[in-house]
Amino acid sequence: MSSVVHLKDGCSLLLKVRNPSIPVIFTTNVLQDHTQETKPEKSAVKEVNVLRRLKHEKDITVALEYFKSVSNSQAFRHTSLTYKAIIEKLAMENEVDGIQYLLQQMTLEGVNCSEEIFISVLKAYRRACFADQALKTFYRMQDIGCKPTVKIYNHMLDVLLNENKFQMINPIYGNMKKDGIEANVYTYNILLKALCKNNRVDAAQKLLVGMTEKGCNPDGVSYTTIISGLCHFGELKEAKELLRRFPATVPAYNALVNSLCKEFEFEEVSLLLKEMGNRGVQPNVITYSTVINALCEFGDVKMSLALLAQMFVRGSNPNLLTFTTLMKGFFIEGRTEESLEIWNRMFKEGFKPSVISYNTLLHGLCLNGLLFTAMSVLDQMERNRCSPDVTSYSIIIDSFSKTGNLEGATETWNRMVTSGCCPNVVAYTCMVGLLCRRSMLQQAESLIKKMVSENCPPNTMTFNVFIKGLCGNGRLDLALSVLNEMEMQGCFPNVNTYNELLSGLSRQGYYRDAVYLVHEMLERGIELNSVTYNTLIYGFCSSGMIQGGLMHLGKMVVRGISPDRVTFNTIIHAYCKKGGEVKKAVQLMDKMAAKELAPDLITYTSLIHGICEHSSLDEAMIYFNKMLEDGISPNFVTWNVLIHKALSETAFSESSYMLVDGLAKEGK
């Protein structure tokens, strides 16, 4: 099924709904090749042959038909092994209804459910995130002929942990003790992880001690779980102490290395790597890849290459993640050729790129303006049997969106949905943004409504993009109504939502409404940021209401938000436009320098323009020369202001000659 939303002549979005899942109620139709056979004796079909057919049949529907037909033919009575084979196939397809049906059939046929079968059922429920259904099946375990074991309990606990059903974990563990089943190290590791995920690291540490007292020695997973929990809550010092008290393992060190890398604490990381060597623990490819990734994100690709060389020296070969990380680092620095060399090296080393690797390449190419090269990579993915995912398509759609290319974005969208890949909220939001930039507001609104009907509800970012588009097109009335609609959809506005509305109100001179909106933000407990204040200051200053801008500057400082270069430039520009206020602009520029905010091209151009309007060219040239001394090159606007001033003076002064000389040197 599909639905077409028309965008403009020749452009449409094909929105496809998901294909229905396979039927879970078995038909009684026998496969065609079986119906033509003579009805065999009951012993004619052997268990080994049925198992072979079930395990090798790739089509789950055909496998189900065969399972039913072989039973109907009375040539074979299914055993626990054949039930296990078909249940495992259904589990791979997340067909939990079919699994439930099979469990009932087993009971009716008197086939006992083995430990292996029940664990397969629990794995299926875990994969499908059906913890409640798993719990119901668990409680009727003995009704289907299965006895509880420590493995079954462990898998049931893991299903609950997977969905953060912490309140149910303790009762199940209590049942385990009532059944007289001794917990093993796997049980305790699940409990430790549950406690850490539930923000109870202290309780997890106590349980770690209790394990030893009960004769169950913790393993590397136990220590790593606690250390990861401590790192998650920023308790790095305590994590280090714990790490040094127990036998050293690479995963435990990797957990700490990962946390330090997130904070870019490279000196601490270096010391930790040395400590690993001293304790006889060799860093593995995950250790090195984690550090290389952090260095690349920090912008130190040179150091990441040095670490790669160290990997080779120590006999640790890079993996796919290592190459992908290095490629990303080069792309961030704009070094496209080196990135592509890493990509080619990946192939030469025999690695088959994953969809994550391809997405990194796509993002890097788009980041550096190579959109059409990225499109060819999308084709390459399909040729190499690596199906693009929704992220792959979203990267391309976002890039087309930023360049305003509606046709390219629409073509990619259609390619995505026709390939069976369902768009997510990111892809939808990119398209909404593009439609707004093309002033196609009605189509953007229709697409947001489509998101709801396709069970992909818009988020705050989607509404923010729409509000920005509405404000940019002068539709403040509709933008303010969207603010109310957001909450009806369960999306709550954030500071960016209000900043977009404030920008729209300020541009149209609705200052009272803007101030009212700020009060609403404060009442809602939304913290105002520098963008909020800069928007208000710009609105007041651009209308000549400098005192209003200064009032908000004062509020900004009182709230502990430091004015930035945008703040100062806005007020300097306003002073320079107002006659007799240029001296105040100069004083404000001096304050910028005192706050270690170096004046930029906008600062100097505004000041030079103000001086030219209300003073002499000689004075303007003082700041022009100062700008050059600061290493800032004038642009067309700067030259235009100075030339206009020079031509307006009655006498051709020394400053005029200097200006002509400067223009000659610049080749203007």
Secondary structure by P-SEA (a helix, b strand, c coil): cbbbbbccccccccccccccccccccccccccccccccccccccccaaaaaaaaaacccaaaaaaaaaaaaaaccccccaaaaaaaaaaaaaacaaaaaaaaaaaaaaacccccaaaaaaaaaaaaaacaaaaaaaaaaacccccccccaaaaaaaaaaaaaaccccaaaaaaaaaaaacccccaaaaaaaaaaaaaaccaaaaaaaaaaaaaacccccaaaaaaaaaaaaaacaaaaaaaaaaaccccaaaaaaaaaaaaaacaaaaaaaaaaaaaaacccccaaaaaaaaaaaaaaccaaaaaaaaaaaaaacccccaaaaaaaaaaaaaacaaaaaaaaaaaaaaacccccaaaaaaaaaaaaaacaaaaaaaaaaaaaaacccccaaaaaaaaaaaaaaccaaaaaaaaaaaaaacccccaaaaaaaaaaaaaacaaaaaaaaaaaaaaacccccaaaaaaaaaaaaaacaaaaaaaaaaaaaaacccccaaaaaaaaaaaaaacaaaaaaaaaaaaaaacccccaaaaaaaaaaaaaacaaaaaaaaaaaaaaacccccaaaaaaaaaaaaacccaaaaaaaaaaaaaaacccccaaaaaaaaaaaaacccaaaaaaaaaaaaaacccccaaaaaaaaaaaaacccccaaaaaaaaaaaaacc
